[in-house]
């Protein structure tokens, strides 16, 4: 029997709101929210799906409503109220004092997103399988991530959950799940759309030579750039060929 292995984390946001800055020293809008009475488990629908959503997310509020905060204060305590896989006791209710989650600024969230994007863009540049080099710290401030030609090493907190047909690792935080989801995709398939105006440039593609996300506008931009490059590379030769044709047709002819 084949055993499936999956990643997940706790989720289930009841409400979240954006609060404006309160003073000059405030880093910007802050998000505060509240968990549902009963938590749920969030799974990527397919490898890389959740990582792609996060990398392309434009609105912090809507992403947090759907998936929750990136980091959880007291994740171990919250984990005690995870959904029950054995179905022997049901999913316990969160006590009211544990339902609010720690507020965070949009600036902090954006900084984490930019860090994540940097990892996304750096991973495809790592050595292919067969190389002997071990790369530490793919980007700054990720010193605990070790990327090898085959596989990676990333310390994460969480617990394993076993079912008759699958083994599930429940990450303690959404950030850990996002990292695991990103690293579960073959590095050479992690792409960024070449079109600078693409609204969702990060994508995972089975075609290794893909340069655009697949949107018609982006594909058109890539085609136009390819034509422009060809013209710039060949215009000197094209110009010389044109002059030869003109000279042969209208050039000086012998008389007499």
N, C-alpha and C positions, 0 to 999 in steps of 0.2 A: 504494500500500500504506500502511495506517495504522500508525504507529509508536507503541507504548505507552510511557509514561514512568512509572517506578515508583521508590519509595524503599526502602532497606533499610539494615541495619547488621550488623556481625559479632555472632554469638552462639554458643551452645553451651556451657552450664555443666555441668561434670561433677559438682561438689558445692559446697555452700555451707552454712555453719553459723553459728549465732548464739552469740556469746561474751558472757557477763555482764560488767558493769562490774568493773574491777580495783581501783578506788580512789575516793576522794572527789571527785577532779577529773575523773573519767571522765564523758563526756556521756551515758552509757547503754550499752545493748547494742551490740555491734559485729558486723558481718557480714564474714566472710572466706570466700573461695572459690577455686575452681580451674576453669580452662577444660578442655574436652575436648581430646584429642590432635589432633583435626581440627575446625576451626571450621566453622560453618554461617552462612548468611545468613538474617536475620529480616526478613520482609516483613509489612506490615499486610495482613490478609485483604481489607479494603475500606477506603476512605478514612475515617479517623477511628477505626478499630477499636482500634488499639494505644493511641492517645491516650485513648480512653474507658476502656480497661482500666487504664491508669496512674492516671487521675484518680479512678477508683472503687476502686483497690486498697486493701485493708485490711491485708493481711499483707505486710510487706516481704520476709520470707524466701521465701514462695511466689512472689512476683512476680520476685524476683532469680533463683530457680531456673529460671524459665521464660524470662526475657528477658535476664538478666545485669545487671551494675552500670550505673548511669546514666552514670558517667564512667570513663574508662580512662586510666591512667597509661602513657604510651608507646604511644598509639594508632597512631602512624605505623609503629612497629616491628611491632606486632601485625597491621597491615594487609598486611604482606608475606606473611602466612600465610593470606590469604583464599582461599576456594574458587576454583579455576581455571575460568573460564567457557569457555575455549577447549578444555578437556579434553585438552590436549597433555601436561601434566605431572602431572595429578591434584592433589588437595588436599594440600599439604605438612603434615607433622606439626609441631606446636609443640614446640620444645625444652623439656625438663622445667623449666628455670629460668624460662621465660616463662609457664608455665601458671598459677601463682598470681596472682590479681588483688588489687590494693590494697584493704585493708579499709576500711570506712566505717561510721559510726555510724547507727543508725536515726533519730536526731534530725536528722542532715544530710539523709537521704533524705526524711523528712517535710517538712523545710523546702523542699526542691526540689518536692515534690508540691504543697505549698500555693502556691508561686509559680506552678506550672503551672495550678492551679485558678483562681488570680486572673486569669491571662491568658485562660482559657476564659470566665470570667464577664464579662470586660471587652470582649472582641472583638465580641460582638453589639451593643455600644453605640456602636461606631465608625460613621462616616458611611456612608451607602449609596452605591453607584456613582452618579457624577454630581456628588458634592460635591467642593469644591476644597481642603478643608482636609487637611493632612498631619499625622498624629498621631505624635509621637515618644514613646518610652518609655511603652508602654501601661500598664505597671505599674512600680512601683519596682524598680530593679536589673535592668531589661531594656532598658538604654539603647541597646543595639545593634539592637533590633527596631524597624523603622519600618513602620507600617501605613498604607496608603493606601486611598482609596475602592475602588480596584481593585488587588489585589495587595499584596505586602509585600516588605520587604527584610530579610534575616536572614543575616549571615555565618556560614557553616558550613564545616567541613573535611570532606574526603572525596574520592572519585574517581568518575568516570563509567565504567560498564561497558556495552559494546555487544554486543547479540545480534542475530541476523537479524530478530527481530520486536519488539524492545524496547530502550529506552535506560534504564539503571538508574543511579541515583545512590546510591552506598554511603556513608552518613554515617560519620564516624570514630567517633562515640559514639552510644549509645542515646538520650541526651538530645537530640541534634540530630535524630535520626529522629523522636522524639516530637513535637518542635516542628514539623517539616515535615509530619508526619501531621495534627497539629491544624490547621495553617494551610492544609492542602489542602481542608478542609471549608468550604463557604460559611458566612460568619460568622453569618448570620441563622438557620442551622440548629443552631447550638450551643446546647443547652438545659441547664437545671438543674431537676430535678423540684421542684415546689412543695411536696410533702409533706415536712415536716421530719424524719420518721422513715425516709425512703427509704434503703435500704442501698446503693444504687448510683445516686445522683442525677444524674450527668452522662451526657448522651446526645445523639446527633445525630439529628435527625428531619427527614423530608422535609415534614412538616406544620408550617408556620411558626407556627401558633397553638397548637401542643401545649404543655400546661402540666404534664403528668405523664409519667413514663417509660413508662407502659403497664401496670405491675403493677396487679392488681385492687385491692389495698389503697390504692395511691396514687390511682387513679382515683376510688375511693369517697371518699377524703378531699377531693379537689378538688371533687367533686359536693356534698358536705356543706358545704364552705366557700362554694360558689356559692349554695346555698340560704340559708345563714345571712346572707350579704351581701344577698341579695334581701330577706329579711325585715327586716333592720336598715334598709335603704333605704326600705322601703315600709310599715313597721308603723304609722307615724303616720297615713298615708292609710287603711290597713286598719282601724285603730281607729276613725277618724271614720266610715267607711262602716258599721262594725258598730253604732255608736251610733245612726246614722240609721235603720237597720233596726229596732233595738229600740224607738226612739221612735215609729216609725210603727205598730208592732204593739201596744205596750202603753202608749203615751203617754196623756195626759189627753184625754177625749172630752167633747163638749158634752152636758149633761143638761137636762131641763126639758120 
